[in-house]
Amino acid sequence: MTTQARLAPAFPYDATDIDRFRELQQLAYRCAERVAAWLEPEVTERQAAARLRRELVAEGVEDFFHVPFAWFGDRTAFRHFKTPLQFFAGRRKLEEGMPYILDCAPVVDGYTADIGYAGKIGDNPLWDKIAADLREYRELIVREVRQRKPLNEIYTAVDALIAHHGYDNRHKVYPGRVIGHQVTRMTARGPAGVNVFGFGVRTLQTLGRELISERLHGRSPLWADGRSSRHAPTPGLWAVEPHIGFHNVGLKFEELLVVTEDDAYWLDDDLPHVRRWAEASAR
């Protein structure tokens, strides 16, 4: 047994914790669906992000892992993004046929969810094609994690599937090129509801502590394609977001993946994109 294997932590949550994470993820998707139903041409990204925040707060959200985001049109594919500031919601207006992505990460009682909801206004056949293909990425990721492959190798397998489909990798544009990150029950005691550079103060405290702790054991709470991700998936919860694009259309899902010492499964299959795939298969 390797040193790294001996040091791998045990799965840190019980059934009650899993239920709380699942309930919060459902809450986040519920709020995103309400905002999606409200969207119409001429609404701006800032208006959509603000509406999403209000919906979440009305549901009892106390804090945010990161502030809500909204991206419209070619911004769903992160085209021409050069600085982190470009991720924040802007003045882009929604138009007929445009894709959009709503992204939020609410915190309640320390439990965290991080979700991505993709949609479109009107007809967009390219969006339909990419949305259907996303199913393969969800299946690939959980299969590879169950095989305990190193995180950076799974990232490479996702890249290979993107190339097979003729798309391009857009999660590489996120800071650190991450396709995912660990999610914990936050215990930091900083002020709730205060954010710095889009991340909650408690988030930054928790991330900083985890980065130091995991690096000491040769692991990282961030899932990317570099050297720090050359280790088997760490037991716990991971927010995973394969983000793919073609020309001016970008799509992703983001949801929680449960990783135990010897298994892995998606936290919940009752999600909008999963229901859409099931309905398509039933036709």
C-alpha positions as CSV (number, residue, x, y, z in Angstrom):
1,M,0.0,0.0,0.0
2,T,1.4,3.4,-1.0
3,T,1.8,6.3,1.5
4,Q,-0.8,8.3,-0.4
5,A,-3.3,5.4,-0.1
6,R,-2.7,5.1,3.6
7,L,-3.3,8.8,4.0
8,A,-6.5,9.0,2.0
9,P,-9.3,10.2,4.3
10,A,-12.4,8.2,5.0
11,F,-15.7,9.4,3.6
12,P,-16.6,12.3,5.9
13,Y,-20.5,12.4,5.7
14,D,-23.4,10.4,7.1
15,A,-26.8,9.8,5.6
16,T,-28.2,13.0,7.2
17,D,-25.5,15.1,5.6
18,I,-26.1,13.6,2.2
19,D,-29.8,14.4,2.5
20,R,-29.0,18.0,3.4
21,F,-26.6,18.4,0.4
22,R,-29.2,16.9,-1.9
23,E,-32.0,19.1,-0.5
24,L,-29.8,22.2,-1.1
25,Q,-28.9,21.1,-4.6
26,Q,-32.6,20.7,-5.4
27,L,-33.3,24.1,-4.0
28,A,-30.6,25.7,-6.2
29,Y,-32.0,24.0,-9.3
30,R,-35.5,25.0,-8.4
31,C,-34.5,28.6,-8.2
32,A,-32.6,28.4,-11.5
33,E,-35.7,26.9,-13.2
34,R,-37.9,29.7,-11.9
35,V,-35.5,32.3,-13.3
36,A,-35.2,30.4,-16.6
37,A,-39.0,30.5,-16.9
38,W,-38.9,34.3,-16.3
39,L,-36.2,35.0,-18.9
40,E,-37.2,36.8,-22.1
41,P,-35.5,38.8,-24.8
42,E,-34.0,42.1,-23.6
43,V,-33.2,40.8,-20.1
44,T,-29.6,41.5,-19.2
45,E,-27.1,39.1,-17.5
46,R,-27.0,41.4,-14.5
47,Q,-30.8,41.3,-14.1
48,A,-30.8,37.5,-14.4
49,A,-28.1,37.1,-11.8
50,A,-29.8,39.5,-9.4
51,R,-33.1,37.7,-9.9
52,L,-31.4,34.4,-9.1
53,R,-29.9,35.8,-6.0
54,R,-33.3,37.1,-4.8
55,E,-34.9,33.7,-5.5
56,L,-32.2,31.9,-3.4
57,V,-32.4,34.3,-0.5
58,A,-36.2,34.0,-0.4
59,E,-35.7,30.2,-0.1
60,G,-33.5,30.7,3.0
61,V,-30.0,30.8,1.6
62,E,-27.7,32.4,4.1
63,D,-24.4,32.8,2.1
64,F,-22.8,31.9,-1.2
65,F,-19.8,29.8,-2.1
66,H,-19.7,32.3,-5.0
67,V,-22.1,35.0,-6.3
68,P,-24.7,33.9,-8.9
69,F,-23.5,34.2,-12.5
70,A,-25.4,34.5,-15.8
71,W,-23.9,34.2,-19.2
72,F,-25.8,34.9,-22.5
73,G,-24.9,34.2,-26.2
74,D,-21.2,33.6,-27.0
75,R,-20.4,34.3,-23.4
76,T,-21.8,30.9,-22.6
77,A,-18.7,29.6,-24.4
78,F,-16.4,32.1,-22.7
79,R,-15.2,33.5,-26.0
80,H,-12.6,36.2,-25.6
81,F,-12.4,35.9,-21.8
82,K,-9.1,37.2,-20.8
83,T,-9.5,38.2,-17.1
84,P,-11.5,36.8,-14.1
85,L,-13.7,39.9,-14.1
86,Q,-15.3,38.8,-17.4
87,F,-17.0,36.0,-15.6
88,F,-19.2,38.4,-13.7
89,A,-22.7,39.1,-15.1
90,G,-22.6,42.0,-17.5
91,R,-24.9,44.1,-19.7
92,R,-25.3,41.5,-22.5
93,K,-29.0,41.3,-23.4
94,L,-30.8,38.0,-24.2
95,E,-32.0,37.6,-27.8
96,E,-34.2,35.1,-29.6
97,G,-32.2,31.9,-30.3
98,M,-29.5,32.7,-27.7
99,P,-28.1,30.1,-25.2
100,Y,-27.8,31.0,-21.6
101,I,-26.2,29.5,-18.4
102,L,-27.2,30.3,-14.8
103,D,-24.7,29.3,-12.2
104,C,-25.1,29.5,-8.4
105,A,-23.6,28.1,-5.3
106,P,-25.8,28.6,-2.2
107,V,-24.9,27.8,1.4
108,V,-27.3,26.9,4.1
109,D,-26.2,25.9,7.6
110,G,-22.7,25.4,6.2
111,Y,-23.9,22.9,3.5
112,T,-23.0,23.9,0.0
113,A,-24.3,23.2,-3.5
114,D,-22.9,24.4,-6.8
115,I,-25.0,24.1,-9.9
116,G,-25.1,25.1,-13.5
117,Y,-28.3,25.3,-15.5
118,A,-28.2,25.7,-19.3
119,G,-31.0,26.8,-21.5
120,K,-32.0,28.7,-24.6
121,I,-34.5,31.2,-25.8
122,G,-36.4,29.9,-28.8
123,D,-35.0,27.5,-31.3
124,N,-31.3,26.6,-31.5
125,P,-30.6,23.2,-33.1
126,L,-26.9,23.4,-32.3
127,W,-27.8,23.8,-28.6
128,D,-30.1,20.8,-28.8
129,K,-27.2,18.7,-30.3
130,I,-24.7,19.7,-27.6
131,A,-27.2,19.3,-24.8
132,A,-27.9,15.7,-25.9
133,D,-24.2,14.9,-26.1
134,L,-23.6,16.1,-22.6
135,R,-25.1,12.9,-21.3
136,E,-22.0,11.0,-22.4
137,Y,-19.8,13.2,-20.2
138,R,-21.9,12.5,-17.1
139,E,-21.6,8.8,-17.7
140,L,-17.9,8.9,-18.5
141,I,-17.0,10.8,-15.4
142,V,-18.7,8.6,-12.9
143,R,-17.4,5.5,-14.6
144,E,-13.8,6.7,-14.5
145,V,-14.1,7.8,-10.9
146,R,-15.4,4.4,-9.9
147,Q,-12.3,2.9,-11.4
148,R,-10.2,5.2,-9.1
149,K,-8.3,6.7,-12.0
150,P,-6.2,9.8,-11.2
151,L,-8.2,13.0,-11.6
152,N,-5.9,14.4,-14.2
153,E,-6.4,11.3,-16.3
154,I,-10.2,11.6,-16.1
155,Y,-9.8,15.2,-17.2
156,T,-7.8,14.0,-20.2
157,A,-10.5,11.4,-21.0
158,V,-13.1,14.2,-21.0
159,D,-10.9,16.2,-23.4
160,A,-10.8,13.1,-25.7
161,L,-14.6,12.9,-25.7
162,I,-14.8,16.6,-26.5
163,A,-12.5,16.1,-29.4
164,H,-14.4,13.1,-30.6
165,H,-17.6,15.2,-30.7
166,G,-15.8,18.0,-32.5
167,Y,-16.3,20.5,-29.7
168,D,-13.8,22.4,-27.6
169,N,-13.1,22.4,-23.9
170,R,-14.4,25.6,-22.2
171,H,-13.8,24.6,-18.5
172,K,-10.1,25.2,-19.2
173,V,-11.0,28.9,-19.2
174,Y,-12.0,28.8,-15.5
175,P,-9.3,29.9,-13.1
176,G,-7.0,27.0,-12.6
177,R,-8.5,25.2,-15.7
178,V,-10.7,23.3,-13.2
179,I,-13.5,20.9,-14.2
180,G,-14.5,20.5,-10.6
181,H,-13.7,21.1,-6.9
182,Q,-14.4,19.6,-3.6
183,V,-17.4,20.7,-1.6
184,T,-17.5,20.6,2.2
185,R,-19.7,21.7,5.0
186,M,-18.2,25.0,5.7
187,T,-17.3,25.7,9.3
188,A,-15.5,29.1,8.9
189,R,-16.7,31.9,11.1
190,G,-16.2,34.9,8.8
191,P,-19.1,37.2,8.1
192,A,-22.0,35.6,6.1
193,G,-23.1,37.2,2.9
194,V,-19.8,39.1,2.4
195,N,-17.8,38.3,-0.8
196,V,-14.4,39.2,-2.1
197,F,-13.8,38.8,-5.9
198,G,-17.1,37.0,-6.2
199,F,-16.3,34.4,-3.5
200,G,-17.8,34.4,0.0
201,V,-15.4,35.3,2.8
202,R,-16.2,31.9,4.5
203,T,-15.5,30.2,1.2
204,L,-12.0,31.7,0.9
205,Q,-11.2,30.8,4.5
206,T,-12.4,27.2,3.9
207,L,-10.6,26.9,0.5
208,G,-7.4,28.2,2.0
209,R,-7.5,25.7,4.8
210,E,-8.3,22.8,2.5
211,L,-5.6,23.8,0.0
212,I,-2.9,23.7,2.7
213,S,-4.2,20.5,4.2
214,E,-4.6,18.6,1.0
215,R,-1.2,19.7,-0.4
216,L,0.5,18.4,2.7
217,H,-0.9,15.0,1.7
218,G,-0.1,15.3,-2.0
219,R,-3.7,16.0,-3.0
220,S,-5.7,19.0,-4.1
221,P,-9.3,20.1,-3.6
222,L,-9.3,21.5,-7.2
223,W,-9.7,19.1,-10.1
224,A,-7.7,20.1,-13.1
225,D,-5.3,18.6,-15.6
226,G,-2.0,19.5,-13.9
227,R,0.4,17.8,-11.5
228,S,-1.6,18.6,-8.4
229,S,-4.4,16.5,-9.7
230,R,-2.3,13.3,-10.2
231,H,-4.1,11.4,-7.5
232,A,-7.2,9.2,-7.1
233,P,-10.4,11.0,-6.3
234,T,-10.5,12.0,-2.7
235,P,-13.6,10.7,-0.8
236,G,-16.1,13.4,-0.3
237,L,-18.3,15.5,-2.5
238,W,-17.2,17.1,-5.7
239,A,-18.9,19.8,-7.7
240,V,-18.2,18.7,-11.3
241,E,-18.9,20.9,-14.4
242,P,-17.8,19.7,-17.8
243,H,-18.2,22.8,-19.9
244,I,-18.1,22.4,-23.7
245,G,-18.6,24.7,-26.6
246,F,-18.9,25.0,-30.4
247,H,-18.5,28.4,-32.0
248,N,-20.8,30.8,-30.0
249,V,-22.7,28.1,-28.1
250,G,-21.5,26.9,-24.7
251,L,-23.2,24.3,-22.4
252,K,-22.5,22.6,-19.2
253,F,-24.1,20.9,-16.3
254,E,-22.8,21.2,-12.8
255,E,-23.8,19.0,-9.9
256,L,-22.5,17.1,-7.0
257,L,-20.6,13.8,-7.3
258,V,-20.4,11.6,-4.2
259,V,-17.0,9.8,-3.9
260,T,-16.6,7.1,-1.3
261,E,-13.6,4.9,-0.5
262,D,-14.7,2.3,-3.1
263,D,-17.6,3.8,-5.1
264,A,-18.9,6.9,-6.8
265,Y,-22.4,8.1,-7.8
266,W,-24.2,11.4,-8.7
267,L,-25.9,12.8,-5.7
268,D,-29.3,13.1,-7.4
269,D,-30.7,12.0,-10.7
270,D,-33.9,14.1,-10.4
271,L,-32.3,17.1,-12.1
272,P,-33.4,19.1,-15.2
273,H,-30.8,17.9,-17.6
274,V,-31.1,14.2,-16.5
275,R,-34.9,14.4,-16.8
276,R,-34.5,15.9,-20.3
277,W,-32.3,13.0,-21.4
278,A,-34.7,10.4,-19.9
279,E,-37.6,12.0,-21.8
280,A,-35.7,12.0,-25.1
281,S,-34.8,8.3,-24.6
282,A,-38.5,7.5,-23.9
283,R,-39.7,9.0,-27.2
